[in-house]
Amino acid sequence: MLANTTGNDYPNSLNRLAVVGLVLGAAVAMAGLFALPALESLGFAFRQAFLVVGVAEFAAAVVVGTAAYHLYTVPEE
């Protein structure tokens, strides 16, 4: 019970798509920790494997950052 509540004040709700993006981006980032030796065992040279992992990690960081930015949605009035 708040004194200045008008009755239309609702808390921000979670954006489900942003939560899914956050989880998938974090999963890709965690998988990238183990991808370098796996790619090298498949025949990739170190630089090629490092480039693949680096691009995947950068993409995961962009996805996580974007998902965190859009995590909460303000209900329309």
VMD Tcl script that builds the backbone (N, CA, C; Angstrom):
set m [mol new atoms 231]
animate dup $m
set s [atomselect $m all]
$s set {name element resname resid chain x y z} {
  {N N MET 1 A 0.841 -1.173 0.000}
  {CA C MET 1 A 0.000 0.000 0.000}
  {C C MET 1 A 0.885 1.236 0.000}
  {N N LEU 2 A 0.871 1.913 -1.095}
  {CA C LEU 2 A 1.627 3.145 -1.222}
  {C C LEU 2 A 0.668 4.320 -1.235}
  {N N ALA 3 A 1.102 5.418 -0.663}
  {CA C ALA 3 A 0.227 6.580 -0.547}
  {C C ALA 3 A -0.027 7.249 -1.893}
  {N N ASN 4 A 0.952 7.238 -2.796}
  {CA C ASN 4 A 0.829 7.960 -4.058}
  {C C ASN 4 A 0.488 7.046 -5.231}
  {N N THR 5 A -0.093 5.916 -4.991}
  {CA C THR 5 A -0.419 4.976 -6.057}
  {C C THR 5 A -1.745 5.359 -6.702}
  {N N THR 6 A -1.736 5.438 -8.031}
  {CA C THR 6 A -2.960 5.796 -8.756}
  {C C THR 6 A -3.746 4.569 -9.192}
  {N N GLY 7 A -3.190 3.395 -9.041}
  {CA C GLY 7 A -3.879 2.184 -9.459}
  {C C GLY 7 A -3.407 1.668 -10.801}
  {N N ASN 8 A -2.691 2.464 -11.589}
  {CA C ASN 8 A -2.198 2.056 -12.902}
  {C C ASN 8 A -0.706 1.769 -12.896}
  {N N ASP 9 A -0.092 1.743 -11.746}
  {CA C ASP 9 A 1.347 1.507 -11.658}
  {C C ASP 9 A 1.609 0.005 -11.588}
  {N N TYR 10 A 2.079 -0.551 -12.695}
  {CA C TYR 10 A 2.391 -1.967 -12.752}
  {C C TYR 10 A 3.899 -2.118 -12.877}
  {N N PRO 11 A 4.454 -3.180 -12.313}
  {CA C PRO 11 A 5.899 -3.379 -12.470}
  {C C PRO 11 A 6.238 -3.750 -13.911}
  {N N ASN 12 A 7.476 -3.490 -14.280}
  {CA C ASN 12 A 7.935 -3.862 -15.615}
  {C C ASN 12 A 7.902 -5.380 -15.753}
  {N N SER 13 A 7.522 -5.858 -16.921}
  {CA C SER 13 A 7.468 -7.301 -17.143}
  {C C SER 13 A 8.672 -7.742 -17.962}
  {N N LEU 14 A 9.044 -9.004 -17.781}
  {CA C LEU 14 A 10.174 -9.560 -18.514}
  {C C LEU 14 A 9.787 -9.809 -19.963}
  {N N ASN 15 A 10.671 -9.451 -20.857}
  {CA C ASN 15 A 10.500 -9.744 -22.270}
  {C C ASN 15 A 11.004 -11.174 -22.488}
  {N N ARG 16 A 10.110 -12.082 -22.824}
  {CA C ARG 16 A 10.482 -13.501 -22.936}
  {C C ARG 16 A 11.478 -13.754 -24.055}
  {N N LEU 17 A 11.353 -13.043 -25.156}
  {CA C LEU 17 A 12.303 -13.207 -26.255}
  {C C LEU 17 A 13.704 -12.773 -25.823}
  {N N ALA 18 A 13.782 -11.715 -25.018}
  {CA C ALA 18 A 15.077 -11.266 -24.518}
  {C C ALA 18 A 15.676 -12.282 -23.556}
  {N N VAL 19 A 14.841 -12.926 -22.755}
  {CA C VAL 19 A 15.340 -13.957 -21.841}
  {C C VAL 19 A 15.893 -15.138 -22.630}
  {N N VAL 20 A 15.185 -15.549 -23.684}
  {CA C VAL 20 A 15.661 -16.648 -24.528}
  {C C VAL 20 A 16.981 -16.266 -25.197}
  {N N GLY 21 A 17.069 -15.041 -25.710}
  {CA C GLY 21 A 18.313 -14.577 -26.322}
  {C C GLY 21 A 19.456 -14.529 -25.336}
  {N N LEU 22 A 19.167 -14.114 -24.113}
  {CA C LEU 22 A 20.192 -14.060 -23.078}
  {C C LEU 22 A 20.710 -15.457 -22.743}
  {N N VAL 23 A 19.806 -16.403 -22.615}
  {CA C VAL 23 A 20.202 -17.779 -22.294}
  {C C VAL 23 A 20.977 -18.406 -23.453}
  {N N LEU 24 A 20.494 -18.222 -24.675}
  {CA C LEU 24 A 21.197 -18.802 -25.831}
  {C C LEU 24 A 22.559 -18.154 -26.049}
  {N N GLY 25 A 22.636 -16.842 -25.877}
  {CA C GLY 25 A 23.923 -16.163 -26.013}
  {C C GLY 25 A 24.916 -16.621 -24.966}
  {N N ALA 26 A 24.450 -16.802 -23.737}
  {CA C ALA 26 A 25.329 -17.300 -22.679}
  {C C ALA 26 A 25.762 -18.737 -22.962}
  {N N ALA 27 A 24.863 -19.547 -23.508}
  {CA C ALA 27 A 25.209 -20.937 -23.832}
  {C C ALA 27 A 26.263 -20.999 -24.937}
  {N N VAL 28 A 26.123 -20.150 -25.950}
  {CA C VAL 28 A 27.125 -20.111 -27.028}
  {C C VAL 28 A 28.466 -19.642 -26.479}
  {N N ALA 29 A 28.439 -18.653 -25.597}
  {CA C ALA 29 A 29.685 -18.160 -25.010}
  {C C ALA 29 A 30.366 -19.239 -24.175}
  {N N MET 30 A 29.583 -20.001 -23.419}
  {CA C MET 30 A 30.170 -21.076 -22.613}
  {C C MET 30 A 30.687 -22.208 -23.495}
  {N N ALA 31 A 29.978 -22.516 -24.564}
  {CA C ALA 31 A 30.440 -23.566 -25.474}
  {C C ALA 31 A 31.722 -23.142 -26.180}
  {N N GLY 32 A 31.880 -21.843 -26.396}
  {CA C GLY 32 A 33.089 -21.338 -27.031}
  {C C GLY 32 A 34.344 -21.577 -26.215}
  {N N LEU 33 A 34.177 -21.753 -24.907}
  {CA C LEU 33 A 35.339 -22.039 -24.060}
  {C C LEU 33 A 35.974 -23.380 -24.415}
  {N N PHE 34 A 35.166 -24.308 -24.893}
  {CA C PHE 34 A 35.656 -25.649 -25.203}
  {C C PHE 34 A 35.780 -25.900 -26.701}
  {N N ALA 35 A 35.440 -24.922 -27.515}
  {CA C ALA 35 A 35.408 -25.133 -28.959}
  {C C ALA 35 A 36.795 -25.118 -29.598}
  {N N LEU 36 A 37.726 -24.381 -29.035}
  {CA C LEU 36 A 39.045 -24.271 -29.667}
  {C C LEU 36 A 39.749 -25.626 -29.767}
  {N N PRO 37 A 39.873 -26.395 -28.690}
  {CA C PRO 37 A 40.499 -27.717 -28.848}
  {C C PRO 37 A 39.694 -28.658 -29.748}
  {N N ALA 38 A 38.377 -28.539 -29.700}
  {CA C ALA 38 A 37.546 -29.407 -30.544}
  {C C ALA 38 A 37.756 -29.091 -32.015}
  {N N LEU 39 A 37.835 -27.810 -32.354}
  {CA C LEU 39 A 38.065 -27.437 -33.753}
  {C C LEU 39 A 39.461 -27.838 -34.210}
  {N N GLU 40 A 40.435 -27.731 -33.321}
  {CA C GLU 40 A 41.793 -28.148 -33.685}
  {C C GLU 40 A 41.854 -29.656 -33.916}
  {N N SER 41 A 41.083 -30.410 -33.148}
  {CA C SER 41 A 41.085 -31.864 -33.349}
  {C C SER 41 A 40.375 -32.256 -34.644}
  {N N LEU 42 A 39.541 -31.358 -35.177}
  {CA C LEU 42 A 38.876 -31.614 -36.456}
  {C C LEU 42 A 39.746 -31.236 -37.652}
  {N N GLY 43 A 40.946 -30.721 -37.392}
  {CA C GLY 43 A 41.859 -30.415 -38.477}
  {C C GLY 43 A 42.043 -28.942 -38.770}
  {N N PHE 44 A 41.399 -28.073 -38.028}
  {CA C PHE 44 A 41.595 -26.637 -38.223}
  {C C PHE 44 A 42.960 -26.234 -37.685}
  {N N ALA 45 A 43.596 -25.284 -38.345}
  {CA C ALA 45 A 44.816 -24.697 -37.802}
  {C C ALA 45 A 44.423 -23.816 -36.619}
  {N N PHE 46 A 45.411 -23.465 -35.779}
  {CA C PHE 46 A 45.101 -22.683 -34.580}
  {C C PHE 46 A 44.470 -21.350 -34.939}
  {N N ARG 47 A 45.017 -20.662 -35.922}
  {CA C ARG 47 A 44.472 -19.345 -36.289}
  {C C ARG 47 A 43.046 -19.447 -36.825}
  {N N GLN 48 A 42.778 -20.460 -37.622}
  {CA C GLN 48 A 41.423 -20.642 -38.147}
  {C C GLN 48 A 40.435 -20.944 -37.020}
  {N N ALA 49 A 40.817 -21.834 -36.126}
  {CA C ALA 49 A 39.944 -22.173 -35.002}
  {C C ALA 49 A 39.745 -20.963 -34.095}
  {N N PHE 50 A 40.809 -20.202 -33.863}
  {CA C PHE 50 A 40.720 -19.016 -33.018}
  {C C PHE 50 A 39.804 -17.974 -33.650}
  {N N LEU 51 A 39.870 -17.831 -34.962}
  {CA C LEU 51 A 39.003 -16.879 -35.657}
  {C C LEU 51 A 37.536 -17.301 -35.557}
  {N N VAL 52 A 37.263 -18.584 -35.742}
  {CA C VAL 52 A 35.886 -19.075 -35.634}
  {C C VAL 52 A 35.353 -18.845 -34.221}
  {N N VAL 53 A 36.144 -19.180 -33.220}
  {CA C VAL 53 A 35.712 -19.000 -31.831}
  {C C VAL 53 A 35.577 -17.518 -31.505}
  {N N GLY 54 A 36.488 -16.698 -32.001}
  {CA C GLY 54 A 36.412 -15.261 -31.743}
  {C C GLY 54 A 35.166 -14.623 -32.326}
  {N N VAL 55 A 34.818 -15.003 -33.536}
  {CA C VAL 55 A 33.600 -14.463 -34.163}
  {C C VAL 55 A 32.361 -14.939 -33.403}
  {N N ALA 56 A 32.347 -16.204 -33.000}
  {CA C ALA 56 A 31.204 -16.726 -32.241}
  {C C ALA 56 A 31.083 -16.040 -30.885}
  {N N GLU 57 A 32.200 -15.797 -30.216}
  {CA C GLU 57 A 32.169 -15.112 -28.921}
  {C C GLU 57 A 31.712 -13.664 -29.080}
  {N N PHE 58 A 32.166 -12.995 -30.133}
  {CA C PHE 58 A 31.734 -11.614 -30.364}
  {C C PHE 58 A 30.234 -11.561 -30.645}
  {N N ALA 59 A 29.751 -12.484 -31.464}
  {CA C ALA 59 A 28.314 -12.528 -31.758}
  {C C ALA 59 A 27.513 -12.818 -30.491}
  {N N ALA 60 A 28.009 -13.714 -29.654}
  {CA C ALA 60 A 27.320 -14.013 -28.397}
  {C C ALA 60 A 27.298 -12.793 -27.489}
  {N N ALA 61 A 28.382 -12.031 -27.463}
  {CA C ALA 61 A 28.417 -10.819 -26.642}
  {C C ALA 61 A 27.419 -9.781 -27.139}
  {N N VAL 62 A 27.297 -9.651 -28.451}
  {CA C VAL 62 A 26.321 -8.709 -29.019}
  {C C VAL 62 A 24.897 -9.154 -28.686}
  {N N VAL 63 A 24.627 -10.443 -28.803}
  {CA C VAL 63 A 23.289 -10.963 -28.492}
  {C C VAL 63 A 22.964 -10.765 -27.018}
  {N N VAL 64 A 23.909 -11.061 -26.133}
  {CA C VAL 64 A 23.671 -10.896 -24.699}
  {C C VAL 64 A 23.474 -9.426 -24.356}
  {N N GLY 65 A 24.272 -8.556 -24.938}
  {CA C GLY 65 A 24.106 -7.123 -24.682}
  {C C GLY 65 A 22.771 -6.595 -25.163}
  {N N THR 66 A 22.366 -7.008 -26.343}
  {CA C THR 66 A 21.069 -6.582 -26.879}
  {C C THR 66 A 19.923 -7.149 -26.049}
  {N N ALA 67 A 20.034 -8.398 -25.645}
  {CA C ALA 67 A 18.983 -9.012 -24.827}
  {C C ALA 67 A 18.889 -8.339 -23.466}
  {N N ALA 68 A 20.023 -8.004 -22.881}
  {CA C ALA 68 A 19.998 -7.324 -21.584}
  {C C ALA 68 A 19.387 -5.935 -21.710}
  {N N TYR 69 A 19.625 -5.273 -22.820}
  {CA C TYR 69 A 19.051 -3.941 -23.039}
  {C C TYR 69 A 17.529 -4.011 -23.157}
  {N N HIS 70 A 17.021 -5.067 -23.775}
  {CA C HIS 70 A 15.582 -5.214 -24.005}
  {C C HIS 70 A 14.924 -6.177 -23.013}
  {N N LEU 71 A 15.540 -6.401 -21.868}
  {CA C LEU 71 A 15.049 -7.409 -20.933}
  {C C LEU 71 A 13.700 -7.048 -20.326}
  {N N TYR 72 A 13.519 -5.807 -19.979}
  {CA C TYR 72 A 12.264 -5.389 -19.349}
  {C C TYR 72 A 11.454 -4.542 -20.309}
  {N N THR 73 A 10.164 -4.778 -20.339}
  {CA C THR 73 A 9.268 -3.965 -21.153}
  {C C THR 73 A 8.332 -3.215 -20.227}
  {N N VAL 74 A 8.072 -1.970 -20.567}
  {CA C VAL 74 A 7.167 -1.148 -19.776}
  {C C VAL 74 A 5.761 -1.346 -20.317}
  {N N PRO 75 A 4.812 -1.696 -19.454}
  {CA C PRO 75 A 3.444 -1.881 -19.950}
  {C C PRO 75 A 2.862 -0.572 -20.471}
  {N N GLU 76 A 2.104 -0.679 -21.568}
  {CA C GLU 76 A 1.495 0.513 -22.152}
  {C C GLU 76 A 0.387 1.010 -21.239}
  {N N GLU 77 A 0.226 2.300 -21.240}
  {CA C GLU 77 A -0.811 2.886 -20.383}
  {C C GLU 77 A -2.069 3.127 -21.167}
}
mol reanalyze $m
mol bondsrecalc $m
mol representation Tube
mol addrep $m
